[in-house]
């Protein structure tokens, strides 16, 4: 039985394109694997706190957390759960709302719990970091109000897809699959066309995990 971790990040609920796309991707993957075990996290509705030094020490460095406040102890437990979910997942599907040229801070808070030296990557000396999370499949659905695709005037302001590619490469996941709907703020026709294009892209995604 394979495991899928599904993350959503948009602060919108009923009108979120990234949520719609990520749900469609999960549905596509379920088509050929009815036993697929899915764990879902809504990082906007239930955000993780920003990582703090005491929690980092408790989770990563195994420092005794008994002296922490109840809130920090709970944070340390949840951080360990988040890391365990990531390590156990065969596939990740992430719905990303493109805010202020980048990813939502809720997703960055999650990333800080799973990109951990000694757990998901290690320092490889002169060769650079070595990823320890190889073999996972990552599919990202990004919704952008403007147009930031390569070759467009504002491509240099796209700091979501390029950041996610870099950060997952750090842990050994070098080839993430990205579905983009953009130009969503350019009126109903542009919105509908972009959404249709993204859904068509999802339609040809392989339902077989890597």
C-alpha beads as a LAMMPS data file, in Angstrom:
LAMMPS data file: protein, C-alpha beads

210 atoms
209 bonds

1 atom types
1 bond types

-500.0 500.0 xlo xhi
-500.0 500.0 ylo yhi
-500.0 500.0 zlo zhi

Masses

1 110.0

Atoms # bond

1 1 1 0.000 0.000 0.000
2 1 1 1.454 3.341 -1.036
3 1 1 1.052 6.510 1.008
4 1 1 0.170 9.971 -0.241
5 1 1 0.577 13.222 1.677
6 1 1 -1.763 15.972 0.456
7 1 1 -1.081 19.574 1.514
8 1 1 -3.127 22.707 0.835
9 1 1 -1.969 26.243 1.558
10 1 1 -4.496 28.730 0.198
11 1 1 -6.207 31.022 2.710
12 1 1 -9.260 30.794 0.456
13 1 1 -11.572 27.839 0.940
14 1 1 -14.591 27.811 -1.372
15 1 1 -12.940 29.784 -4.182
16 1 1 -9.397 28.425 -4.245
17 1 1 -7.941 27.317 -7.568
18 1 1 -4.886 25.673 -5.985
19 1 1 -7.156 23.582 -3.735
20 1 1 -9.240 22.560 -6.733
21 1 1 -6.161 21.527 -8.679
22 1 1 -4.553 19.593 -5.836
23 1 1 -7.820 17.718 -5.207
24 1 1 -8.026 16.826 -8.905
25 1 1 -4.477 15.460 -8.815
26 1 1 -5.245 13.302 -5.784
27 1 1 -8.402 12.013 -7.498
28 1 1 -6.357 11.125 -10.572
29 1 1 -3.834 9.178 -8.507
30 1 1 -6.627 7.320 -6.712
31 1 1 -8.025 6.081 -10.027
32 1 1 -5.529 3.238 -10.277
33 1 1 -4.965 2.671 -6.571
34 1 1 -8.099 2.459 -4.481
35 1 1 -6.000 1.358 -1.501
36 1 1 -3.933 4.544 -1.593
37 1 1 -3.502 5.746 1.986
38 1 1 -3.990 9.526 2.098
39 1 1 -2.929 11.917 4.835
40 1 1 -4.271 15.449 4.467
41 1 1 -3.026 18.671 6.029
42 1 1 -4.663 22.041 5.516
43 1 1 -1.761 24.308 6.402
44 1 1 -3.870 27.448 6.081
45 1 1 -6.706 26.325 8.337
46 1 1 -4.362 24.613 10.802
47 1 1 -1.012 26.373 10.457
48 1 1 2.133 25.199 12.141
49 1 1 3.879 27.761 14.335
50 1 1 7.104 29.151 12.984
51 1 1 9.992 26.936 14.027
52 1 1 11.640 28.007 17.277
53 1 1 15.016 27.146 18.794
54 1 1 13.593 25.044 21.677
55 1 1 11.424 22.972 19.347
56 1 1 14.265 22.513 16.875
57 1 1 16.521 21.324 19.695
58 1 1 13.889 18.904 21.001
59 1 1 13.086 17.347 17.623
60 1 1 16.398 17.439 15.793
61 1 1 18.968 17.363 18.563
62 1 1 16.912 15.156 20.924
63 1 1 17.201 17.665 23.771
64 1 1 14.926 16.889 26.726
65 1 1 11.668 18.754 26.152
66 1 1 10.217 18.207 29.614
67 1 1 11.214 21.700 30.695
68 1 1 9.390 23.388 27.846
69 1 1 6.029 25.066 28.214
70 1 1 2.990 22.928 27.339
71 1 1 2.586 24.861 24.086
72 1 1 6.192 24.216 23.039
73 1 1 5.957 20.563 24.057
74 1 1 2.867 20.199 21.861
75 1 1 4.711 21.956 19.048
76 1 1 7.627 19.534 19.378
77 1 1 5.268 16.549 19.202
78 1 1 3.542 17.960 16.126
79 1 1 6.895 18.704 14.484
80 1 1 7.901 15.085 14.936
81 1 1 4.569 14.015 13.431
82 1 1 5.064 16.286 10.414
83 1 1 8.520 14.876 9.764
84 1 1 7.257 11.313 10.162
85 1 1 4.444 11.964 7.664
86 1 1 6.910 13.278 5.127
87 1 1 9.322 10.395 5.561
88 1 1 6.511 7.833 5.260
89 1 1 4.961 9.334 2.127
90 1 1 5.647 7.851 -1.277
91 1 1 3.925 10.764 -3.041
92 1 1 3.328 14.383 -2.078
93 1 1 0.672 16.573 -3.672
94 1 1 0.921 20.234 -2.707
95 1 1 -1.553 22.966 -3.570
96 1 1 0.348 26.257 -3.593
97 1 1 -1.245 29.682 -3.609
98 1 1 1.202 32.193 -5.099
99 1 1 1.323 35.131 -2.669
100 1 1 3.586 38.165 -3.068
101 1 1 5.809 36.396 -5.593
102 1 1 6.393 33.368 -3.358
103 1 1 4.888 30.530 -1.329
104 1 1 2.579 31.081 1.660
105 1 1 4.355 31.344 5.007
106 1 1 2.329 28.334 6.197
107 1 1 4.118 26.164 3.634
108 1 1 7.492 27.573 4.644
109 1 1 6.719 26.646 8.268
110 1 1 6.024 23.074 7.108
111 1 1 9.199 22.994 5.028
112 1 1 11.246 24.006 8.054
113 1 1 9.977 20.871 9.857
114 1 1 10.937 18.439 7.084
115 1 1 14.165 19.830 5.630
116 1 1 16.362 18.672 8.474
117 1 1 20.058 17.874 8.420
118 1 1 20.638 14.304 9.486
119 1 1 17.019 13.357 8.788
120 1 1 16.242 14.255 5.177
121 1 1 19.657 15.363 3.967
122 1 1 23.235 15.214 5.111
123 1 1 26.261 17.360 4.448
124 1 1 28.462 15.628 1.914
125 1 1 31.686 17.543 2.300
126 1 1 33.146 18.928 -0.901
127 1 1 30.420 17.300 -2.967
128 1 1 27.712 19.334 -1.246
129 1 1 24.569 18.121 0.536
130 1 1 23.292 14.590 -0.049
131 1 1 19.536 14.007 -0.081
132 1 1 18.104 11.229 2.085
133 1 1 14.518 11.362 0.773
134 1 1 15.092 10.001 -2.707
135 1 1 12.374 8.035 -4.447
136 1 1 9.450 10.230 -3.465
137 1 1 7.155 11.698 -6.077
138 1 1 6.231 15.371 -5.639
139 1 1 3.458 17.031 -7.636
140 1 1 2.859 20.736 -7.071
141 1 1 -0.213 22.669 -8.194
142 1 1 0.400 26.423 -8.310
143 1 1 -2.267 29.096 -8.781
144 1 1 -1.042 32.564 -9.782
145 1 1 -3.098 35.675 -10.345
146 1 1 -0.532 37.139 -12.733
147 1 1 1.629 35.588 -15.443
148 1 1 5.151 34.555 -14.448
149 1 1 5.991 31.745 -16.875
150 1 1 9.460 31.516 -18.392
151 1 1 9.877 34.039 -21.187
152 1 1 7.310 36.490 -19.831
153 1 1 8.223 39.986 -18.556
154 1 1 7.739 39.029 -14.903
155 1 1 9.320 35.576 -14.928
156 1 1 12.150 36.853 -12.726
157 1 1 9.626 37.491 -9.948
158 1 1 8.537 33.857 -9.733
159 1 1 9.935 32.592 -6.421
160 1 1 7.576 29.692 -5.692
161 1 1 8.228 26.998 -8.287
162 1 1 11.952 27.692 -8.463
163 1 1 12.250 27.672 -4.655
164 1 1 10.330 24.399 -4.330
165 1 1 12.484 22.779 -6.995
166 1 1 15.624 23.846 -5.134
167 1 1 14.406 22.850 -1.664
168 1 1 13.201 19.399 -2.706
169 1 1 16.420 18.830 -4.640
170 1 1 18.235 19.357 -1.344
171 1 1 16.600 16.190 0.037
172 1 1 17.181 14.192 -3.136
173 1 1 13.967 14.874 -5.072
174 1 1 15.354 16.385 -8.252
175 1 1 12.394 16.227 -10.604
176 1 1 9.117 17.535 -9.227
177 1 1 6.026 17.737 -11.434
178 1 1 4.400 21.173 -11.577
179 1 1 0.902 22.101 -12.743
180 1 1 0.297 25.840 -13.097
181 1 1 -2.830 27.927 -13.525
182 1 1 -1.876 31.566 -13.986
183 1 1 -3.335 34.821 -15.204
184 1 1 -6.302 34.073 -12.967
185 1 1 -6.786 37.743 -12.150
186 1 1 -7.020 38.766 -15.813
187 1 1 -10.771 38.317 -16.108
188 1 1 -13.276 35.456 -16.378
189 1 1 -12.185 34.269 -19.820
190 1 1 -8.499 34.133 -18.941
191 1 1 -9.343 32.479 -15.631
192 1 1 -11.440 29.782 -17.296
193 1 1 -8.867 29.138 -20.029
194 1 1 -6.015 28.806 -17.550
195 1 1 -7.991 26.488 -15.308
196 1 1 -8.966 24.333 -18.288
197 1 1 -5.331 24.111 -19.374
198 1 1 -4.243 23.072 -15.893
199 1 1 -6.978 20.450 -15.665
200 1 1 -5.934 19.075 -19.063
201 1 1 -2.393 18.815 -17.726
202 1 1 -3.680 16.883 -14.711
203 1 1 -5.591 14.615 -17.050
204 1 1 -2.363 13.317 -18.599
205 1 1 -0.401 12.956 -15.365
206 1 1 0.614 9.376 -14.857
207 1 1 -1.353 7.789 -12.029
208 1 1 1.581 5.468 -11.366
209 1 1 3.987 6.588 -8.690
210 1 1 7.664 6.822 -9.493

Bonds

1 1 1 2
2 1 2 3
3 1 3 4
4 1 4 5
5 1 5 6
6 1 6 7
7 1 7 8
8 1 8 9
9 1 9 10
10 1 10 11
11 1 11 12
12 1 12 13
13 1 13 14
14 1 14 15
15 1 15 16
16 1 16 17
17 1 17 18
18 1 18 19
19 1 19 20
20 1 20 21
21 1 21 22
22 1 22 23
23 1 23 24
24 1 24 25
25 1 25 26
26 1 26 27
27 1 27 28
28 1 28 29
29 1 29 30
30 1 30 31
31 1 31 32
32 1 32 33
33 1 33 34
34 1 34 35
35 1 35 36
36 1 36 37
37 1 37 38
38 1 38 39
39 1 39 40
40 1 40 41
41 1 41 42
42 1 42 43
43 1 43 44
44 1 44 45
45 1 45 46
46 1 46 47
47 1 47 48
48 1 48 49
49 1 49 50
50 1 50 51
51 1 51 52
52 1 52 53
53 1 53 54
54 1 54 55
55 1 55 56
56 1 56 57
57 1 57 58
58 1 58 59
59 1 59 60
60 1 60 61
61 1 61 62
62 1 62 63
63 1 63 64
64 1 64 65
65 1 65 66
66 1 66 67
67 1 67 68
68 1 68 69
69 1 69 70
70 1 70 71
71 1 71 72
72 1 72 73
73 1 73 74
74 1 74 75
75 1 75 76
76 1 76 77
77 1 77 78
78 1 78 79
79 1 79 80
80 1 80 81
81 1 81 82
82 1 82 83
83 1 83 84
84 1 84 85
85 1 85 86
86 1 86 87
87 1 87 88
88 1 88 89
89 1 89 90
90 1 90 91
91 1 91 92
92 1 92 93
93 1 93 94
94 1 94 95
95 1 95 96
96 1 96 97
97 1 97 98
98 1 98 99
99 1 99 100
100 1 100 101
101 1 101 102
102 1 102 103
103 1 103 104
104 1 104 105
105 1 105 106
106 1 106 107
107 1 107 108
108 1 108 109
109 1 109 110
110 1 110 111
111 1 111 112
112 1 112 113
113 1 113 114
114 1 114 115
115 1 115 116
116 1 116 117
117 1 117 118
118 1 118 119
119 1 119 120
120 1 120 121
121 1 121 122
122 1 122 123
123 1 123 124
124 1 124 125
125 1 125 126
126 1 126 127
127 1 127 128
128 1 128 129
129 1 129 130
130 1 130 131
131 1 131 132
132 1 132 133
133 1 133 134
134 1 134 135
135 1 135 136
136 1 136 137
137 1 137 138
138 1 138 139
139 1 139 140
140 1 140 141
141 1 141 142
142 1 142 143
143 1 143 144
144 1 144 145
145 1 145 146
146 1 146 147
147 1 147 148
148 1 148 149
149 1 149 150
150 1 150 151
151 1 151 152
152 1 152 153
153 1 153 154
154 1 154 155
155 1 155 156
156 1 156 157
157 1 157 158
158 1 158 159
159 1 159 160
160 1 160 161
161 1 161 162
162 1 162 163
163 1 163 164
164 1 164 165
165 1 165 166
166 1 166 167
167 1 167 168
168 1 168 169
169 1 169 170
170 1 170 171
171 1 171 172
172 1 172 173
173 1 173 174
174 1 174 175
175 1 175 176
176 1 176 177
177 1 177 178
178 1 178 179
179 1 179 180
180 1 180 181
181 1 181 182
182 1 182 183
183 1 183 184
184 1 184 185
185 1 185 186
186 1 186 187
187 1 187 188
188 1 188 189
189 1 189 190
190 1 190 191
191 1 191 192
192 1 192 193
193 1 193 194
194 1 194 195
195 1 195 196
196 1 196 197
197 1 197 198
198 1 198 199
199 1 199 200
200 1 200 201
201 1 201 202
202 1 202 203
203 1 203 204
204 1 204 205
205 1 205 206
206 1 206 207
207 1 207 208
208 1 208 209
209 1 209 210
